[in-house]
Amino acid sequence: MLRVLDIPEAIRLRGWPGDLTTAVPIEIENGDGDRGRWMLQIKAGKAELVPTHVQGQVTFTRHQLAVWYAGGYRSTTSARMAGVHAVSEKTLATLVRSTTRFEPWLPDHF
């Protein structure tokens, strides 16, 4: 089981595709049902996650975020079947592709 505690730091430390440049607003549901809005920016093999006020194009629960982070969604179909909400198939495909090529380095905690 993977639980991402410090989401921005985990995103920063993970490996990302060097050929992918994208910025995707995402929302992550907290344990109390509220959603945090974040901008995920990936460029040249690095990524950062910063707070934003922009409405998310993809919404993850904390559990779904951990599965995505670990490369567990191999297609947009598997992500949608797991309940991941996305306004665009292309955006969801970009996020899925960004984590399937590189296995993350998983220390005990972030």
N, C-alpha and C positions, 0 to 999 in steps of 0.2 A: 504494500500500500504506500502510496506517495501522497504526502500532504505538503503543499507549498505554503510556507508561512510568510515569507517576505517576497511577495510576487515580483515587484520591480527588480530586486536583486537577483532572483532566480532567472528572470528573463535576461538580464544583463550577462550572467555567467554561462548561459547555455550556448551551445554551438548553433549557428544559423547558416543558411545557404549563402555563399558568397555572390551568387548571381541574382539574388532577389533584392529588389528595392520596392518597399511598400510602406504605406501608413494606413492602418486600419483602426477605426474607433471600435472598442469593444466594451461590453459591460460585464461585470463579474458580480454575481449575486453573493451577498454576505450571508452569514448564518441566520440573520434575523429577517431576511427577505428583502432588504434594501439592496440597491445596485450601485456599485461604484463605476464611474465612467473613466475609461483610460484610452490613451492613444498608444497603440503599438507601432513602433517605427523600426523597420528592419532595413539595413543597408550594409553592403560589403562584409557580410559575415558577422555583423554585430546588431544588437537590438536594444531598445530601451522602451520602457513603459512609463508614461507620465500621465498624471491626472488631467482630465479635460472636461469640458461642459458639453461636448459634442455627443449627440445620441449615438449609441453603439450600433454597428452594422451586424455584429455577432454578439450573442449573449451566452455566457457560460455560468453554470453553477460552480462552486469551488471544486466539486468532484469532477465535473466535465473539464475544467481548466487543467487539473492534474493529469487526466487522461490525455488531453491534447498535448500538454507539455512533454509527456513521456513518449509521444509518438504513437499513441494507442489508436487514434482514428486513422485508418488507412484509406478512407474515401469519404466524400461528402455524404454518401448514403449511410455509412456507419455512424458518422457524427449526427446526422439528423435522426437516425433510429435511436440514438442515445439521448435525444431530446435537445440537442444544440439548436438554438434558433438563429437563423441568419436571414437578412433581407435580400441577399444576393448569393446565388450559387457560385459565381466567380470569386467573390470575397471569401466564402467558406473554403473553396478549393485552394486558394492562395494560403490560407492559414493551415490547412491540412498538409499541403506540400511543404510548408516551412518546417514542420517537425518530423516528417517521416524519413528524411534522409540522414539525420544525425541523431544518434542516441545521446541523451543528456548525461552529463557527469552528475552523479547523485550523491553528494555528501550527506551526512546524517541530518543536517539542518541548514537552513539559510538564515 
